[in-house]
Every structure is written in C-alpha cells, then in structure tokens.
Amino acid sequence: MSESNPNSKNDSDAIDRVAKKYFLEIENSVPHMQHVLFDYQNECYKTWKNVISANILLNKEFLEKSGLDSGGTDAAKSLVENASEEALRYRAYCKKIAIANIGAAKQNAKTLNDNAELFTDFNRKMMRYWMSAFSSKKD
C-alpha cells in the first residue's frame, strides 16, 4: 500500500462534505418530524376522547329513552369502579417501565457518546495492526 495516495486527500474531503451535509439535514429535519409526530399524537388523543365520550352519551341516551336504565346494582357499579382503578394502576405501572427504559436507553447513548473517542482509538489500533500484518515493510 502506498503511504501517499494523491487521491486520498480528495476522497477524505468528499467524505467529510457528505457527512456534514448528512448531519445538517438530520439536524434540520428531526425537530420538524418531532413536531409533526407530536401534532399527530394530539390529534389521535382528541379523536379517541371524542369517540369514547360520544359513545358514552349515546349509551346514556339509549338507556334513558328505552326505559332500560335501572340504575344497576351496587355490586355492578363497584365492579366497574374497581376494574377502572386496576386499569389506571396498570397504566401507571406501564408508564413507569417505559420511562425507566427510556432513561436506560438515554444513559446508554450518553455512555457511547462519551466514549466514542475511545472506540475510535481502539479501532485505529486494530486497523494499524491488521494493516501492518498485510503490508510490506520498506527499510
């Protein structure tokens, strides 16, 4: 392998230009995508809430107009309330798990970011070792 390839400088410059363009595009597009996804999430929540609320009102109206609204037993009301409380506890537990997982993933990314130079140095040493094994030595 030749130590000084005149094209290597141009190749490195091209790679640097492409990488800069790539990172600039990502830095500009990610905030926009986050905003779009946040808006979509809010719209889905509003839709879900409106559909549920409309169906509850329709159910109440049907029971009142049909004369089938007997008020239900205390046991049935208690069952519905208990099931609701259990569902809320389950959601809170799932939320804690999700937040803990996100925190762990964030810490892993931070650790990798903090140690990126160490990985690069390690890979550089490995590359030099393998290159020296396969290149001819000139004295």
N, CA, C and O atoms as CSV, one atom per row, in Angstrom:
chain,resi,resn,atom,element,x,y,z
A,1,MET,N,N,0.839,-1.189,0.000
A,1,MET,CA,C,0.000,0.000,0.000
A,1,MET,C,C,0.870,1.234,0.000
A,1,MET,O,O,1.901,1.283,0.672
A,2,SER,N,N,0.469,2.187,-0.725
A,2,SER,CA,C,1.220,3.426,-0.819
A,2,SER,C,C,0.845,4.338,0.342
A,2,SER,O,O,-0.328,4.478,0.689
A,3,GLU,N,N,1.865,4.954,0.937
A,3,GLU,CA,C,1.634,5.851,2.064
A,3,GLU,C,C,0.984,7.154,1.609
A,3,GLU,O,O,0.157,7.717,2.326
A,4,SER,N,N,1.351,7.637,0.425
A,4,SER,CA,C,0.814,8.928,-0.015
A,4,SER,C,C,0.103,8.750,-1.352
A,4,SER,O,O,0.728,8.762,-2.412
A,5,ASN,N,N,-1.157,8.592,-1.282
A,5,ASN,CA,C,-2.001,8.481,-2.466
A,5,ASN,C,C,-2.582,9.865,-2.724
A,5,ASN,O,O,-3.270,10.409,-1.859
A,6,PRO,N,N,-2.320,10.454,-3.905
A,6,PRO,CA,C,-2.814,11.820,-4.139
A,6,PRO,C,C,-4.333,11.920,-4.110
A,6,PRO,O,O,-4.873,12.995,-3.848
A,7,ASN,N,N,-5.030,10.823,-4.374
A,7,ASN,CA,C,-6.496,10.852,-4.367
A,7,ASN,C,C,-7.072,10.717,-2.958
A,7,ASN,O,O,-8.244,11.022,-2.740
A,8,SER,N,N,-6.262,10.263,-2.000
A,8,SER,CA,C,-6.794,10.028,-0.656
A,8,SER,C,C,-7.262,11.320,-0.004
A,8,SER,O,O,-8.257,11.316,0.722
A,9,LYS,N,N,-6.565,12.422,-0.249
A,9,LYS,CA,C,-6.978,13.713,0.317
A,9,LYS,C,C,-8.324,14.124,-0.267
A,9,LYS,O,O,-9.206,14.574,0.464
A,10,ASN,N,N,-8.487,13.972,-1.575
A,10,ASN,CA,C,-9.749,14.321,-2.219
A,10,ASN,C,C,-10.872,13.405,-1.747
A,10,ASN,O,O,-12.003,13.848,-1.548
A,11,ASP,N,N,-10.554,12.129,-1.568
A,11,ASP,CA,C,-11.558,11.186,-1.077
A,11,ASP,C,C,-11.994,11.559,0.335
A,11,ASP,O,O,-13.184,11.527,0.646
A,12,SER,N,N,-11.040,11.911,1.187
A,12,SER,CA,C,-11.362,12.307,2.564
A,12,SER,C,C,-12.204,13.568,2.587
A,12,SER,O,O,-13.154,13.679,3.362
A,13,ASP,N,N,-11.852,14.514,1.732
A,13,ASP,CA,C,-12.625,15.759,1.662
A,13,ASP,C,C,-14.052,15.475,1.222
A,13,ASP,O,O,-14.998,16.045,1.768
A,14,ALA,N,N,-14.214,14.594,0.233
A,14,ALA,CA,C,-15.558,14.253,-0.242
A,14,ALA,C,C,-16.357,13.585,0.866
A,14,ALA,O,O,-17.537,13.884,1.049
A,15,ILE,N,N,-15.731,12.696,1.594
A,15,ILE,CA,C,-16.419,12.017,2.699
A,15,ILE,C,C,-16.820,13.030,3.768
A,15,ILE,O,O,-17.928,12.970,4.302
A,16,ASP,N,N,-15.922,13.953,4.078
A,16,ASP,CA,C,-16.239,14.994,5.073
A,16,ASP,C,C,-17.413,15.857,4.615
A,16,ASP,O,O,-18.297,16.169,5.412
A,17,ARG,N,N,-17.429,16.249,3.325
A,17,ARG,CA,C,-18.530,17.069,2.804
A,17,ARG,C,C,-19.858,16.315,2.874
A,17,ARG,O,O,-20.880,16.876,3.269
A,18,VAL,N,N,-19.833,15.050,2.490
A,18,VAL,CA,C,-21.060,14.246,2.521
A,18,VAL,C,C,-21.555,14.094,3.958
A,18,VAL,O,O,-22.750,14.220,4.222
A,19,ALA,N,N,-20.637,13.823,4.881
A,19,ALA,CA,C,-21.024,13.657,6.288
A,19,ALA,C,C,-21.616,14.950,6.845
A,19,ALA,O,O,-22.620,14.918,7.557
A,20,LYS,N,N,-21.001,16.082,6.525
A,20,LYS,CA,C,-21.525,17.372,7.015
A,20,LYS,C,C,-22.927,17.634,6.477
A,20,LYS,O,O,-23.806,18.078,7.214
A,21,LYS,N,N,-23.136,17.356,5.183
A,21,LYS,CA,C,-24.462,17.536,4.595
A,21,LYS,C,C,-25.476,16.616,5.266
A,21,LYS,O,O,-26.600,17.022,5.561
A,22,TYR,N,N,-25.069,15.385,5.500
A,22,TYR,CA,C,-25.947,14.403,6.126
A,22,TYR,C,C,-26.370,14.861,7.519
A,22,TYR,O,O,-27.557,14.858,7.844
A,23,PHE,N,N,-25.395,15.257,8.342
A,23,PHE,CA,C,-25.719,15.679,9.706
A,23,PHE,C,C,-26.535,16.964,9.719
A,23,PHE,O,O,-27.424,17.117,10.557
A,24,LEU,N,N,-26.255,17.878,8.818
A,24,LEU,CA,C,-27.021,19.121,8.741
A,24,LEU,C,C,-28.477,18.822,8.387
A,24,LEU,O,O,-29.396,19.397,8.971
A,25,GLU,N,N,-28.681,17.915,7.425
A,25,GLU,CA,C,-30.050,17.556,7.038
A,25,GLU,C,C,-30.790,16.930,8.218
A,25,GLU,O,O,-31.950,17.259,8.466
A,26,ILE,N,N,-30.131,16.034,8.945
A,26,ILE,CA,C,-30.748,15.385,10.109
A,26,ILE,C,C,-31.064,16.421,11.181
A,26,ILE,O,O,-32.156,16.414,11.751
A,27,GLU,N,N,-30.116,17.312,11.458
A,27,GLU,CA,C,-30.327,18.328,12.492
A,27,GLU,C,C,-31.513,19.239,12.148
A,27,GLU,O,O,-32.202,19.731,13.041
A,28,ASN,N,N,-31.742,19.456,10.864
A,28,ASN,CA,C,-32.862,20.300,10.453
A,28,ASN,C,C,-34.183,19.538,10.380
A,28,ASN,O,O,-35.237,20.108,10.665
A,29,SER,N,N,-34.144,18.272,10.008
A,29,SER,CA,C,-35.397,17.543,9.804
A,29,SER,C,C,-35.952,16.904,11.077
A,29,SER,O,O,-37.167,16.754,11.199
A,30,VAL,N,N,-35.106,16.530,12.015
A,30,VAL,CA,C,-35.593,15.866,13.227
A,30,VAL,C,C,-36.550,16.746,14.030
A,30,VAL,O,O,-37.619,16.266,14.405
A,31,PRO,N,N,-36.223,17.999,14.310
A,31,PRO,CA,C,-37.189,18.818,15.058
A,31,PRO,C,C,-38.531,18.947,14.346
A,31,PRO,O,O,-39.582,18.941,14.988
A,32,HIS,N,N,-38.497,19.063,13.020
A,32,HIS,CA,C,-39.753,19.149,12.263
A,32,HIS,C,C,-40.555,17.856,12.412
A,32,HIS,O,O,-41.765,17.895,12.637
A,33,MET,N,N,-39.878,16.707,12.287
A,33,MET,CA,C,-40.566,15.417,12.423
A,33,MET,C,C,-41.130,15.249,13.835
A,33,MET,O,O,-42.234,14.732,14.003
A,34,GLN,N,N,-40.381,15.680,14.845
A,34,GLN,CA,C,-40.877,15.601,16.215
A,34,GLN,C,C,-42.143,16.430,16.369
A,34,GLN,O,O,-43.102,15.991,17.004
A,35,HIS,N,N,-42.152,17.609,15.800
A,35,HIS,CA,C,-43.328,18.481,15.875
A,35,HIS,C,C,-44.522,17.841,15.167
A,35,HIS,O,O,-45.634,17.839,15.696
A,36,VAL,N,N,-44.290,17.303,13.980
A,36,VAL,CA,C,-45.366,16.666,13.217
A,36,VAL,C,C,-45.918,15.466,13.993
A,36,VAL,O,O,-47.133,15.279,14.070
A,37,LEU,N,N,-45.031,14.660,14.563
A,37,LEU,CA,C,-45.487,13.490,15.328
A,37,LEU,C,C,-46.243,13.902,16.586
A,37,LEU,O,O,-47.226,13.260,16.957
A,38,PHE,N,N,-45.789,14.972,17.247
A,38,PHE,CA,C,-46.485,15.469,18.429
A,38,PHE,C,C,-47.892,15.936,18.066
A,38,PHE,O,O,-48.854,15.654,18.780
A,39,ASP,N,N,-48.002,16.658,16.940
A,39,ASP,CA,C,-49.325,17.104,16.484
A,39,ASP,C,C,-50.225,15.914,16.160
A,39,ASP,O,O,-51.410,15.909,16.494
A,40,TYR,N,N,-49.657,14.919,15.513
A,40,TYR,CA,C,-50.423,13.708,15.172
A,40,TYR,C,C,-50.885,12.989,16.443
A,40,TYR,O,O,-52.030,12.544,16.530
A,41,GLN,N,N,-49.998,12.880,17.414
A,41,GLN,CA,C,-50.340,12.242,18.686
A,41,GLN,C,C,-51.489,12.987,19.363
A,41,GLN,O,O,-52.425,12.360,19.859
A,42,ASN,N,N,-51.427,14.304,19.386
A,42,ASN,CA,C,-52.501,15.093,19.991
A,42,ASN,C,C,-53.821,14.899,19.260
A,42,ASN,O,O,-54.875,14.796,19.888
A,43,GLU,N,N,-53.763,14.851,17.936
A,43,GLU,CA,C,-54.986,14.657,17.148
A,43,GLU,C,C,-55.588,13.281,17.429
A,43,GLU,O,O,-56.805,13.143,17.553
A,44,CYS,N,N,-54.736,12.270,17.530
A,44,CYS,CA,C,-55.224,10.915,17.857
A,44,CYS,C,C,-55.869,10.886,19.238
A,44,CYS,O,O,-56.916,10.266,19.424
A,45,TYR,N,N,-55.246,11.557,20.204
A,45,TYR,CA,C,-55.816,11.608,21.550
A,45,TYR,C,C,-57.183,12.281,21.531
A,45,TYR,O,O,-58.135,11.772,22.122
A,46,LYS,N,N,-57.284,13.430,20.851
A,46,LYS,CA,C,-58.574,14.140,20.787
A,46,LYS,C,C,-59.636,13.273,20.113
A,46,LYS,O,O,-60.786,13.233,20.549
A,47,THR,N,N,-59.239,12.582,19.047
A,47,THR,CA,C,-60.186,11.714,18.346
A,47,THR,C,C,-60.663,10.589,19.259
A,47,THR,O,O,-61.860,10.316,19.346
A,48,TRP,N,N,-59.722,9.943,19.936
A,48,TRP,CA,C,-60.054,8.852,20.855
A,48,TRP,C,C,-61.006,9.349,21.945
A,48,TRP,O,O,-62.012,8.703,22.239
A,49,LYS,N,N,-60.686,10.491,22.537
A,49,LYS,CA,C,-61.510,11.037,23.613
A,49,LYS,C,C,-62.906,11.388,23.113
A,49,LYS,O,O,-63.895,11.102,23.789
A,50,ASN,N,N,-62.996,12.003,21.941
A,50,ASN,CA,C,-64.304,12.377,21.390
A,50,ASN,C,C,-65.144,11.151,21.046
A,50,ASN,O,O,-66.349,11.140,21.299
A,51,VAL,N,N,-64.532,10.132,20.480
A,51,VAL,CA,C,-65.278,8.914,20.132
A,51,VAL,C,C,-65.805,8.235,21.396
A,51,VAL,O,O,-66.963,7.821,21.435
A,52,ILE,N,N,-64.981,8.118,22.412
A,52,ILE,CA,C,-65.407,7.478,23.672
A,52,ILE,C,C,-66.525,8.304,24.316
A,52,ILE,O,O,-67.546,7.759,24.733
A,53,SER,N,N,-66.325,9.607,24.393
A,53,SER,CA,C,-67.342,10.471,25.015
A,53,SER,C,C,-68.665,10.415,24.260
A,53,SER,O,O,-69.729,10.361,24.877
A,54,ALA,N,N,-68.606,10.428,22.933
A,54,ALA,CA,C,-69.828,10.354,22.136
A,54,ALA,C,C,-70.553,9.028,22.357
A,54,ALA,O,O,-71.781,8.996,22.437
A,55,ASN,N,N,-69.801,7.943,22.454
A,55,ASN,CA,C,-70.435,6.645,22.676
A,55,ASN,C,C,-71.033,6.527,24.075
A,55,ASN,O,O,-72.071,5.891,24.255
A,56,ILE,N,N,-70.389,7.133,25.055
A,56,ILE,CA,C,-70.953,7.128,26.411
A,56,ILE,C,C,-72.267,7.906,26.425
A,56,ILE,O,O,-73.257,7.452,26.999
A,57,LEU,N,N,-72.271,9.069,25.797
A,57,LEU,CA,C,-73.509,9.862,25.734
A,57,LEU,C,C,-74.614,9.118,24.987
A,57,LEU,O,O,-75.771,9.142,25.405
A,58,LEU,N,N,-74.260,8.461,23.891
A,58,LEU,CA,C,-75.245,7.696,23.129
A,58,LEU,C,C,-75.809,6.545,23.970
A,58,LEU,O,O,-77.008,6.265,23.935
A,59,ASN,N,N,-74.931,5.889,24.717
A,59,ASN,CA,C,-75.367,4.798,25.592
A,59,ASN,C,C,-76.327,5.315,26.664
A,59,ASN,O,O,-77.366,4.705,26.918
A,60,LYS,N,N,-75.980,6.439,27.288
A,60,LYS,CA,C,-76.863,7.027,28.311
A,60,LYS,C,C,-78.219,7.398,27.714
A,60,LYS,O,O,-79.266,7.126,28.302
A,61,GLU,N,N,-78.181,8.021,26.542
A,61,GLU,CA,C,-79.418,8.433,25.882
A,61,GLU,C,C,-80.294,7.218,25.563
A,61,GLU,O,O,-81.507,7.251,25.770
A,62,PHE,N,N,-79.685,6.167,25.069
A,62,PHE,CA,C,-80.427,4.954,24.746
A,62,PHE,C,C,-81.082,4.363,25.999
A,62,PHE,O,O,-82.259,4.001,25.984
A,63,LEU,N,N,-80.300,4.269,27.086
A,63,LEU,CA,C,-80.843,3.691,28.317
A,63,LEU,C,C,-81.996,4.530,28.861
A,63,LEU,O,O,-82.992,3.974,29.323
A,64,GLU,N,N,-81.881,5.855,28.813
A,64,GLU,CA,C,-82.945,6.722,29.316
A,64,GLU,C,C,-84.208,6.622,28.459
A,64,GLU,O,O,-85.313,6.507,28.989
A,65,LYS,N,N,-84.044,6.666,27.138
A,65,LYS,CA,C,-85.199,6.662,26.240
A,65,LYS,C,C,-85.857,5.297,26.130
A,65,LYS,O,O,-87.056,5.197,25.870
A,66,SER,N,N,-85.076,4.252,26.329
A,66,SER,CA,C,-85.650,2.907,26.200
A,66,SER,C,C,-86.298,2.442,27.499
A,66,SER,O,O,-87.047,1.465,27.507
A,67,GLY,N,N,-86.012,3.140,28.596
A,67,GLY,CA,C,-86.547,2.731,29.882
A,67,GLY,C,C,-85.770,1.569,30.487
A,67,GLY,O,O,-86.206,0.987,31.481
A,68,LEU,N,N,-84.624,1.223,29.902
A,68,LEU,CA,C,-83.828,0.111,30.417
A,68,LEU,C,C,-82.845,0.538,31.503
A,68,LEU,O,O,-82.132,-0.294,32.064
A,69,ASP,N,N,-82.812,1.819,31.794
A,69,ASP,CA,C,-81.873,2.318,32.799
A,69,ASP,C,C,-82.417,2.015,34.183
A,69,ASP,O,O,-83.226,2.763,34.732
A,70,SER,N,N,-81.959,0.912,34.727
A,70,SER,CA,C,-82.437,0.513,36.048
A,70,SER,C,C,-81.509,1.004,37.145
A,70,SER,O,O,-81.760,0.770,38.328
A,71,GLY,N,N,-80.443,1.680,36.758
A,71,GLY,CA,C,-79.520,2.206,37.761
A,71,GLY,C,C,-78.446,1.198,38.119
A,71,GLY,O,O,-77.407,1.584,38.653
A,72,GLY,N,N,-78.659,-0.071,37.846
A,72,GLY,CA,C,-77.654,-1.082,38.139
A,72,GLY,C,C,-77.530,-1.348,39.620
A,72,GLY,O,O,-77.939,-0.531,40.445
A,73,THR,N,N,-76.979,-2.462,39.946
A,73,THR,CA,C,-76.799,-2.830,41.355
A,73,THR,C,C,-75.520,-2.193,41.874
A,73,THR,O,O,-74.636,-1.789,41.118
A,74,ASP,N,N,-75.465,-2.124,43.191
A,74,ASP,CA,C,-74.244,-1.590,43.805
A,74,ASP,C,C,-73.038,-2.471,43.483
A,74,ASP,O,O,-71.928,-1.967,43.312
A,75,ALA,N,N,-73.251,-3.768,43.400
A,75,ALA,CA,C,-72.162,-4.690,43.094
A,75,ALA,C,C,-71.625,-4.442,41.683
A,75,ALA,O,O,-70.415,-4.478,41.461
A,76,ALA,N,N,-72.530,-4.190,40.730
A,76,ALA,CA,C,-72.101,-3.934,39.353
A,76,ALA,C,C,-71.332,-2.616,39.271
A,76,ALA,O,O,-70.309,-2.516,38.592
A,77,LYS,N,N,-71.852,-1.599,39.983
A,77,LYS,CA,C,-71.152,-0.313,39.993
A,77,LYS,C,C,-69.774,-0.458,40.623
A,77,LYS,O,O,-68.796,0.107,40.132
A,78,SER,N,N,-69.702,-1.208,41.697
A,78,SER,CA,C,-68.432,-1.436,42.376
A,78,SER,C,C,-67.456,-2.183,41.465
A,78,SER,O,O,-66.265,-1.875,41.437
A,79,LEU,N,N,-67.960,-3.150,40.735
A,79,LEU,CA,C,-67.130,-3.923,39.812
A,79,LEU,C,C,-66.531,-3.014,38.731
A,79,LEU,O,O,-65.345,-3.114,38.419
A,80,VAL,N,N,-67.350,-2.138,38.169
A,80,VAL,CA,C,-66.877,-1.216,37.132
A,80,VAL,C,C,-65.825,-0.263,37.707
A,80,VAL,O,O,-64.792,-0.020,37.083
A,81,GLU,N,N,-66.092,0.270,38.888
A,81,GLU,CA,C,-65.144,1.194,39.510
A,81,GLU,C,C,-63.831,0.500,39.855
A,81,GLU,O,O,-62.759,1.068,39.649
A,82,ASN,N,N,-63.905,-0.719,40.377
A,82,ASN,CA,C,-62.686,-1.467,40.716
A,82,ASN,C,C,-61.874,-1.804,39.465
A,82,ASN,O,O,-60.647,-1.700,39.463
A,83,ALA,N,N,-62.568,-2.204,38.412
A,83,ALA,CA,C,-61.877,-2.514,37.153
A,83,ALA,C,C,-61.187,-1.267,36.609
A,83,ALA,O,O,-60.072,-1.334,36.093
A,84,SER,N,N,-61.863,-0.137,36.731
A,84,SER,CA,C,-61.279,1.121,36.277
A,84,SER,C,C,-60.028,1.464,37.078
A,84,SER,O,O,-59.017,1.878,36.510
A,85,GLU,N,N,-60.095,1.294,38.388
A,85,GLU,CA,C,-58.928,1.574,39.237
A,85,GLU,C,C,-57.753,0.652,38.894
A,85,GLU,O,O,-56.604,1.091,38.847
A,86,GLU,N,N,-58.052,-0.622,38.658
A,86,GLU,CA,C,-57.000,-1.568,38.285
A,86,GLU,C,C,-56.368,-1.176,36.952
A,86,GLU,O,O,-55.151,-1.256,36.788
A,87,ALA,N,N,-57.191,-0.756,36.012
A,87,ALA,CA,C,-56.672,-0.329,34.707
A,87,ALA,C,C,-55.764,0.889,34.851
A,87,ALA,O,O,-54.727,0.977,34.195
A,88,LEU,N,N,-56.158,1.826,35.713
A,88,LEU,CA,C,-55.328,3.007,35.940
A,88,LEU,C,C,-54.009,2.645,36.610
A,88,LEU,O,O,-52.967,3.206,36.271
A,89,ARG,N,N,-54.046,1.713,37.557
A,89,ARG,CA,C,-52.811,1.262,38.210
A,89,ARG,C,C,-51.895,0.568,37.194
A,89,ARG,O,O,-50.681,0.772,37.195
A,90,TYR,N,N,-52.492,-0.246,36.339
A,90,TYR,CA,C,-51.712,-0.939,35.312
A,90,TYR,C,C,-51.055,0.058,34.361
A,90,TYR,O,O,-49.882,-0.088,34.016
A,91,ARG,N,N,-51.809,1.068,33.939
A,91,ARG,CA,C,-51.242,2.089,33.054
A,91,ARG,C,C,-50.119,2.852,33.735
A,91,ARG,O,O,-49.109,3.162,33.103
A,92,ALA,N,N,-50.282,3.157,35.017
A,92,ALA,CA,C,-49.228,3.866,35.752
A,92,ALA,C,C,-47.968,3.006,35.831
A,92,ALA,O,O,-46.854,3.511,35.693
A,93,TYR,N,N,-48.152,1.708,36.054
A,93,TYR,CA,C,-47.020,0.781,36.120
A,93,TYR,C,C,-46.316,0.709,34.760
A,93,TYR,O,O,-45.088,0.759,34.694
A,94,CYS,N,N,-47.085,0.593,33.686
A,94,CYS,CA,C,-46.515,0.540,32.335
A,94,CYS,C,C,-45.770,1.831,32.013
A,94,CYS,O,O,-44.719,1.808,31.372
A,95,LYS,N,N,-46.321,2.956,32.463
A,95,LYS,CA,C,-45.666,4.241,32.233
A,95,LYS,C,C,-44.321,4.296,32.951
A,95,LYS,O,O,-43.340,4.793,32.399
A,96,LYS,N,N,-44.275,3.787,34.181
A,96,LYS,CA,C,-43.005,3.761,34.929
A,96,LYS,C,C,-41.977,2.897,34.221
A,96,LYS,O,O,-40.803,3.261,34.147
A,97,ILE,N,N,-42.411,1.747,33.696
A,97,ILE,CA,C,-41.497,0.859,32.970
A,97,ILE,C,C,-40.979,1.556,31.713
A,97,ILE,O,O,-39.782,1.517,31.426
A,98,ALA,N,N,-41.873,2.189,30.969
A,98,ALA,CA,C,-41.470,2.877,29.738
A,98,ALA,C,C,-40.479,4.002,30.044
A,98,ALA,O,O,-39.483,4.164,29.339
A,99,ILE,N,N,-40.751,4.769,31.088
A,99,ILE,CA,C,-39.861,5.877,31.451
A,99,ILE,C,C,-38.502,5.346,31.894
A,99,ILE,O,O,-37.470,5.922,31.551
A,100,ALA,N,N,-38.497,4.247,32.657
A,100,ALA,CA,C,-37.229,3.651,33.087
A,100,ALA,C,C,-36.433,3.134,31.888
A,100,ALA,O,O,-35.214,3.301,31.832
A,101,ASN,N,N,-37.124,2.505,30.926
A,101,ASN,CA,C,-36.441,2.007,29.734
A,101,ASN,C,C,-35.882,3.141,28.887
A,101,ASN,O,O,-34.776,3.043,28.356
A,102,ILE,N,N,-36.646,4.208,28.765
A,102,ILE,CA,C,-36.164,5.368,28.011
A,102,ILE,C,C,-34.946,5.972,28.711
A,102,ILE,O,O,-33.968,6.338,28.059
A,103,GLY,N,N,-35.009,6.072,30.027
A,103,GLY,CA,C,-33.872,6.589,30.789
A,103,GLY,C,C,-32.629,5.729,30.618
A,103,GLY,O,O,-31.524,6.252,30.472
A,104,ALA,N,N,-32.807,4.403,30.635
A,104,ALA,CA,C,-31.673,3.493,30.445
A,104,ALA,C,C,-31.103,3.626,29.037
A,104,ALA,O,O,-29.885,3.643,28.861
A,105,ALA,N,N,-31.969,3.720,28.042
A,105,ALA,CA,C,-31.503,3.880,26.665
A,105,ALA,C,C,-30.766,5.207,26.499
A,105,ALA,O,O,-29.753,5.280,25.803
A,106,LYS,N,N,-31.278,6.249,27.140
A,106,LYS,CA,C,-30.620,7.555,27.074
A,106,LYS,C,C,-29.238,7.481,27.722
A,106,LYS,O,O,-28.276,8.039,27.195
A,107,GLN,N,N,-29.136,6.796,28.856
A,107,GLN,CA,C,-27.845,6.657,29.524
A,107,GLN,C,C,-26.875,5.845,28.674
A,107,GLN,O,O,-25.687,6.160,28.615
A,108,ASN,N,N,-27.378,4.796,28.012
A,108,ASN,CA,C,-26.524,4.001,27.122
A,108,ASN,C,C,-25.999,4.851,25.971
A,108,ASN,O,O,-24.823,4.766,25.618
A,109,ALA,N,N,-26.869,5.670,25.387
A,109,ALA,CA,C,-26.448,6.543,24.291
A,109,ALA,C,C,-25.424,7.556,24.788
A,109,ALA,O,O,-24.448,7.841,24.094
A,110,LYS,N,N,-25.637,8.101,25.981
A,110,LYS,CA,C,-24.697,9.068,26.552
A,110,LYS,C,C,-23.349,8.414,26.796
A,110,LYS,O,O,-22.309,9.006,26.509
A,111,THR,N,N,-23.362,7.189,27.327
A,111,THR,CA,C,-22.111,6.470,27.584
A,111,THR,C,C,-21.367,6.216,26.274
A,111,THR,O,O,-20.156,6.423,26.196
A,112,LEU,N,N,-22.081,5.773,25.256
A,112,LEU,CA,C,-21.457,5.553,23.954
A,112,LEU,C,C,-20.896,6.849,23.405
A,112,LEU,O,O,-19.778,6.880,22.891
A,113,ASN,N,N,-21.673,7.922,23.514
A,113,ASN,CA,C,-21.217,9.220,23.034
A,113,ASN,C,C,-19.975,9.683,23.795
A,113,ASN,O,O,-19.024,10.184,23.194
A,114,ASP,N,N,-19.987,9.514,25.118
A,114,ASP,CA,C,-18.848,9.930,25.934
A,114,ASP,C,C,-17.591,9.126,25.612
A,114,ASP,O,O,-16.476,9.620,25.774
A,115,ASN,N,N,-17.773,7.888,25.156
A,115,ASN,CA,C,-16.638,7.009,24.904
A,115,ASN,C,C,-16.353,6.786,23.421
A,115,ASN,O,O,-15.575,5.899,23.069
A,116,ALA,N,N,-16.966,7.570,22.558
A,116,ALA,CA,C,-16.775,7.396,21.115
A,116,ALA,C,C,-15.309,7.504,20.735
A,116,ALA,O,O,-14.833,6.737,19.898
A,117,GLU,N,N,-14.588,8.435,21.329
A,117,GLU,CA,C,-13.168,8.607,21.004
A,117,GLU,C,C,-12.359,7.380,21.430
A,117,GLU,O,O,-11.415,6.995,20.741
A,118,LEU,N,N,-12.718,6.768,22.550
A,118,LEU,CA,C,-12.025,5.549,22.972
A,118,LEU,C,C,-12.243,4.418,21.969
A,118,LEU,O,O,-11.310,3.685,21.642
A,119,PHE,N,N,-13.480,4.280,21.482
A,119,PHE,CA,C,-13.761,3.261,20.478
A,119,PHE,C,C,-12.986,3.540,19.189
A,119,PHE,O,O,-12.466,2.622,18.556
A,120,THR,N,N,-12.916,4.811,18.812
A,120,THR,CA,C,-12.176,5.172,17.610
A,120,THR,C,C,-10.695,4.840,17.775
A,120,THR,O,O,-10.076,4.290,16.864
A,121,ASP,N,N,-10.128,5.169,18.930
A,121,ASP,CA,C,-8.722,4.843,19.183
A,121,ASP,C,C,-8.491,3.335,19.148
A,121,ASP,O,O,-7.507,2.868,18.573
A,122,PHE,N,N,-9.383,2.585,19.753
A,122,PHE,CA,C,-9.269,1.127,19.757
A,122,PHE,C,C,-9.331,0.581,18.329
A,122,PHE,O,O,-8.518,-0.260,17.945
A,123,ASN,N,N,-10.294,1.061,17.552
A,123,ASN,CA,C,-10.432,0.612,16.162
A,123,ASN,C,C,-9.218,1.030,15.327
A,123,ASN,O,O,-8.780,0.284,14.452
A,124,ARG,N,N,-8.679,2.215,15.597
A,124,ARG,CA,C,-7.490,2.688,14.883
A,124,ARG,C,C,-6.318,1.750,15.168
A,124,ARG,O,O,-5.582,1.381,14.253
A,125,LYS,N,N,-6.144,1.366,16.418
A,125,LYS,CA,C,-5.057,0.445,16.770
A,125,LYS,C,C,-5.241,-0.906,16.101
A,125,LYS,O,O,-4.278,-1.504,15.621
A,126,MET,N,N,-6.477,-1.387,16.068
A,126,MET,CA,C,-6.733,-2.664,15.392
A,126,MET,C,C,-6.444,-2.541,13.898
A,126,MET,O,O,-5.857,-3.442,13.299
A,127,MET,N,N,-6.854,-1.432,13.302
A,127,MET,CA,C,-6.626,-1.217,11.878
A,127,MET,C,C,-5.127,-1.194,11.584
A,127,MET,O,O,-4.675,-1.819,10.624
A,128,ARG,N,N,-4.365,-0.488,12.392
A,128,ARG,CA,C,-2.908,-0.425,12.187
A,128,ARG,C,C,-2.280,-1.801,12.328
A,128,ARG,O,O,-1.387,-2.160,11.561
A,129,TYR,N,N,-2.741,-2.568,13.298
A,129,TYR,CA,C,-2.212,-3.912,13.490
A,129,TYR,C,C,-2.449,-4.764,12.254
A,129,TYR,O,O,-1.526,-5.407,11.754
A,130,TRP,N,N,-3.686,-4.772,11.758
A,130,TRP,CA,C,-4.002,-5.590,10.595
A,130,TRP,C,C,-3.319,-5.069,9.343
A,130,TRP,O,O,-2.887,-5.853,8.499
A,131,MET,N,N,-3.219,-3.763,9.217
A,131,MET,CA,C,-2.529,-3.206,8.047
A,131,MET,C,C,-1.053,-3.570,8.079
A,131,MET,O,O,-0.467,-3.877,7.041
A,132,SER,N,N,-0.451,-3.538,9.257
A,132,SER,CA,C,0.971,-3.890,9.344
A,132,SER,C,C,1.193,-5.366,9.039
A,132,SER,O,O,2.248,-5.734,8.523
A,133,ALA,N,N,0.247,-6.192,9.340
A,133,ALA,CA,C,0.383,-7.625,9.074
A,133,ALA,C,C,0.336,-7.929,7.582
A,133,ALA,O,O,0.924,-8.912,7.132
A,134,PHE,N,N,-0.351,-7.102,6.819
A,134,PHE,CA,C,-0.528,-7.393,5.390
A,134,PHE,C,C,0.233,-6.433,4.457
A,134,PHE,O,O,0.175,-6.575,3.236
A,135,SER,N,N,0.921,-5.488,5.023
A,135,SER,CA,C,1.689,-4.563,4.169
A,135,SER,C,C,3.161,-4.942,4.229
A,135,SER,O,O,3.654,-5.461,5.231
A,136,SER,N,N,3.840,-4.668,3.130
A,136,SER,CA,C,5.264,-4.976,3.083
A,136,SER,C,C,6.029,-3.856,3.777
A,136,SER,O,O,5.698,-2.678,3.646
A,137,LYS,N,N,7.054,-4.250,4.515
A,137,LYS,CA,C,7.853,-3.259,5.222
A,137,LYS,C,C,9.003,-2.826,4.331
A,137,LYS,O,O,9.705,-3.656,3.752
A,138,LYS,N,N,9.189,-1.506,4.228
A,138,LYS,CA,C,10.271,-0.949,3.434
A,138,LYS,C,C,11.323,-0.392,4.372
A,138,LYS,O,O,11.034,0.437,5.234
A,139,ASP,N,N,12.547,-0.858,4.190
A,139,ASP,CA,C,13.647,-0.360,5.026
A,139,ASP,C,C,14.552,0.542,4.251
A,139,ASP,O,O,15.531,1.052,4.796
